[in-house]
Amino acid sequence: MTQKKDKTLYYIMAIMAGVFYGLAGPFTRVLMDGGLDNFTLCLQKNVYALVIYFVVLLITDKSKFRIKLQDIWVLALNGLIGIAGVGLTLYVAFKHLTLSFATVLLCMAPVFVLIFSAIFFKEAVTRAKLGCCIAAVFGCYMVSNMPGIMTGASVSFIGLIAGIGSALCYAGLSLFSKEATRRGYTALTVNFYSFIFSALLLLPFSHIGQIVTYASSQPLTHNLVLIGNAVCITFIPYMLQTTSLQHIEASKVSILGSAEPVSAMIFGLIFFAEVPTLVMIAGMFIVIFALFIVSKPQ
C-alpha cells in the first residue's frame, strides 16, 4: 500500500513539472518585450537556477557536489543536449515555422522517449503506454490549434529538422537524467552539473548586457520577474521531473509531461485572455485522459 502511495506522488510530480513548464509563455512574453532575445532568456534562467541549486546543495548536503569522473559525460550530455539543445533548436524552429507547428513537433518527444527507453533501459512498450503516447501527441496537436498544416501549406525544411531536433533533445533530457539517477545521483546533483554545461554552451550566443539593462531599469519588479523565471519554469519543474525519473519509467514521465501545452493554454486564458477554441478544449481532455490512463497502476 505504501509503495502505491509513493508512486502516486511521483506521478503527480511528473504532471506538475509539465504544469510549471507551461508558465514559460507568460514569462517569455514579458522578458522578450523587455528586450531579452531567446538565447539570453535561456541563459538567464539557467544561470539563476544554477545559483539556486548551488545554494541549496551548500546548505543541505555538501557531499552531493561529489561526482565520479566516469559519470561526467552523462551530466554533460544532459546539459548540452537535454537543456541547451532544446533552447537552441527551438529558437531555429520558431524562426522558420509557426509557433504552433514548432510546439507540436516538440510534443513528439514522448514518442522518441518510448522508443529509446525500450532500447537502452529495457522498458516495456505496452499497448496502454503506446496508446497514451499517441493520444497525448494528438491531444497536443489539437491544443496547439495550428491551422493549415494538413492543407498543403509550405513548411521550411530547416524549421522541420530543427523542430524534430528539439523533440530529440527534449527526449535526451529524460534519458540522460534517468541514466544519471540510475548511477545514484540526486535530482539536485544532476541538475546542478547539467546547468553548468548548458550555460557554457549558451553563453557565446547570449547577450549579458540585455539582462543587466532589464534588471536595472526597474530593479524591484524586473528582478522579481527574472527570479520567477528561473524558479517557476526552471528550478521547480526540473527538480520535479528529475525526482520522478528516479522512481518512474522515463517513457511514462515523458507522457505525463504532456500536461505542459494544456497548462500553457490555461495560463494563456488567465494572463492574456486568449480564449481556447472547442478543438483546443477537446484536445485538452484527450491529453488529460491519456495522463489519467498512464498514471493508473499496472
Buried (B, 14 or more C-beta within 10 A) or exposed (E): EEEEEEBEEBBBBBBBBBBBBBBBBBBBEBBEEBBBBBBBBBBBBBBBBBBBBBEBBEEEEEEBEEBEEEBEEBBBBBBBBBBBBBBBBBBBBBEBBBEBBBBBBBBBBBBBBBBBBBEEBEBEEEEEBEEBBBBBBBBBBBBBBBEEBEEEEEBBEEBBBBBBBBBBBBBBBBBBBBBBBEBEBBBBBBBBBBBBBBBBBBBEBBBEEBBEBBBEEEEEEBEEBBBBBBBBBBBBBBBBBBBBBBBBBBBBBBBBBBBBBBBBBBBBEEBEEBEBEEBBBBBBEBBBBBBEBBBEEE
